[in-house]
């Protein structure tokens, strides 16, 4: 047998581990429902008497639960990321701009939470997550300073808008009324300055508890 000796990297995230507890951040596979963009997955319990049990989810749209958007998701000006031709993206045999490269090794890093909703509530200026509220870069800096949080190169930034928790407390009728294809919600201000802020902070990834990250 070969014994492999290795050293852990001098990583801020590793040094911050105290309890070693693990918390899943995945949302339920049927949320948010009802969804104006996709039909809700339906579970079918499959019985093979005396042999086994199995389950099936159908349909299984990728706009449910927690997700990463791949670089082939958004087209602008008739082109995709890195000036990629839509024909390459639409070719069934093509893996261009696919998310499979991220999935081969996974994404692991230090997660940093900026609780914007909690910060605004503590200030006495709470906002309705189901209404348009633009989270500016100035507000992100304010939240980080109030929390005593320093964003390091390579961090995975999590922004709490409060939308998911707000949505789950609504009645079925209110969910359908408040969540439409054009429904407003809280999120990052959709301007170039937001992208520049993320770039300048050198974050590896950014995610939020709303539908689209931006407002």
N, C-alpha and C positions, 0 to 999 in steps of 0.2 A: 504494500500500500504506500501511496505517496502522501505525505503530509504537506499541505500548502499553507505557508505562513503569509498573512497579509495584514495590512494596516488600514484602518478606516480613514477616510479623508478628513482633513481638518475643517469640518463643515459646521456652520453655525446651527443648522437644524439638528444635527446629532447632539451637540452640546446642550440643546434646550430640552431634550427629552428628560422627563422627571418620573412619570408614572408608567409610561409605556402603554397607555390605553389606546385602543383603536376605535375610531368612530367612522362609520360609513356615512358618506355625504350623498349617496345615491338617492334619488327620489323614487317613489313607487312607480312601477312600470305602467300603471294606468293613469298617472297624473301628467299634466293637468287635464281633467275631464269634467264636462264635455269640452272638446277641443275643436275650434272652428276650422282647423287646417287638415286634420286627419281623423279617421274613425278610431274609436277606442279599442284596444286589444281585448279580446274575449277569451277567457280560459276555458278549455275543454278538457275534462278529466277522462282519460282513456283507460279502460279496464280490459286486461287480458286475464280472465279467471284462472287462478291456479298458477299464473306465471309472473305477472308484473303489473305495475301501474305506471302511467306516464301522463304528461301534460302537454297541451299544445296552446300556443297563443296565436290567434289569427284575427285580423291581420296584425302585423308587427311593424307599424310605422316608426320611423326614426325620429319623429318630432315629439315623442313621449319620453318621460322620465328624464334622467340626467344624460347629457350628451356633449360630445365635442363636434363642432362644425369643421369639416375638412375644407381644404383650400379650393376644392371644386364646387363648393356650395353656392358661392355668390359670384355672379357675373356683372361686370360694370363696363360700359362703353363697348359692348360686344366682345369682350375678352375676359379671360380668367386670370388668376394670379400669375405673375411672371410672363404676361403677354401670351398666355396659352390660348390656342384656337379652340372654340367650342366643339369643333368636330373631334378633337382628340379626347375631350372630356366625355362626349356622347357616344363614342365608340365602345360597344359592349366589351370588347377585349382589352380596352385600355385601363391601365392603373395610374395614369398620369394624374398627379395631384391627389392621389388617394390617401386615405388615412391609415392604410395598412402599415406604412413605414413607422408611424407612431406606435402602432399596436405591437410591433415585433418585440420591442423592449419595454414598452410602457413609459409613463412619465412619472418620475418620482422627484420630489423636492420639498423644500420648506414651504408650508402653506401659511400665508399671512392674511388675516381677516381684517377688513375695514368695515366696521359696523355703522354704516351711514344712517340707517333707520334708528338704531339705538342712540346714536349721537344727537340726531335732531330731536328725538323725544326728550333726551336729558336736557337739552337747551330750552325746552318749552316750545319748540316749533316743529311738532311732528307733521308728517305729510301722509296723504292717502296713497298707498302703494298702487291703487287702481286708477290713479289720475296721473297725468303727465307731470313728472318732477325730474328735471334735468340735474344730474349729479356732475358738477363742474370739477375741473382739476383743482381749483382753489379749495373746494369743499373736501376733496380727497386728502389734500395736504392738511387741512384743518382737523379732520378725523384722525389721521395718523399722529399728529402732534398731540391731540387730546388723549389718545390711547398710549402715548409713549412708544409708538411703533416705528421702527426703522425698516424701510423696504430695502432688502439687499439684492445684489445682482443674482439672477437666477431664481428668485422667489416665484411661487405660484400665488397670484393675488386673488383673493376671494372678496367680493363686494356684496354686502347684505343690504338689499333694498327693502326687505320685508314682504315682497310680493307673494312668495310661495306660501308662507305662513298665513298671510291675509286671505289668500284664495281658498286654502283648505278649510277655513272657518266659515265660509259662505254656505248658504243653503244651496241645494241643486238648482233651484230657480234663479237665485242670485248669481251663481256661477255662470249660467247660460247667458244671463243678461249682461253681466259685467265683462265677460271674456269673449269678445268677437274678433274678427280678423283685423279690424281697425281700432281695437280698444287701446286707449292710452295706458301707460304704466310708468313707474319710476325706473330710471336706468341712467347709464352714462350719457352725458351730453354728446349727441352725434355730430361732432365737429372734429376737424383735423387736430385741434389742440389736445383732444383726449388721446388720440393715437400717438401724438408726439410725446405726451406725458408718460405713457406706458413704455415707449421706446427709450426715453431718457432714463427711466427707472431700471431698465434692463430686466424687466420681469420675463420669466420664461413662458408664462401663460396667465390669462385672466378669465375669471368666471364669476357669475352672479346668480342670485336666486330668483331671477325673473325669466321671461321667455327669450329675450333676444340680446341681453347684456346692455345694449343702449336703450334709451327711452323711446 
